[in-house]
Amino acid sequence: MPWKSLKHALLFNAVGTALLGVLMIVDAGVIAGLAGAHAGAVPPLIFTLGGGVLLLFAADLAFVGTREPIPQGMAKLLTLADAAFVIAIPVAMIAAAPLLSTLGQFLLADLALVTAFLVWCQWRGLRQPQPAPASS
């Protein structure tokens, strides 16, 4: 369960982000067709590039989540990046409203909600005391 610890939250986020990134790259055309208000409204390249960015972010999450101890500064930075993404999604929804279908709007709203949940899990993990590093 991702809300049990910071490590679980970061790794859960990494897996979900990587899966979404791969889906956006592999099926960019299909997703663009579903999200767009009309044919060609949203170029598939946007989803391909977005998927690449998500894969890089997932790698960062996984890297930080597998460190012992977890670097608190990096974990906070990644959590803040996720929080900024949650804030940016409604702005993008408003700015791109004429280009997005109803399904596209719902997909973005769902993405904001899921990301907000992940921010909550990571923030909760950041507030818990971290175990001391094992001495050698």
Buried (B, 14 or more C-beta within 10 A) or exposed (E): EBBEBBBBBBBBBBBBBBEBBBBBBEBBEEBBBEBBBEEEBBBBEBBBBBBEEBBEBBBBBBBBBEEEEBEEEBBEEBBEEBBEBBEEBEEEBEEBEEBBBEEBBEBBEEBBEBBBBBBBBBBBBBEEEBEEEEEE
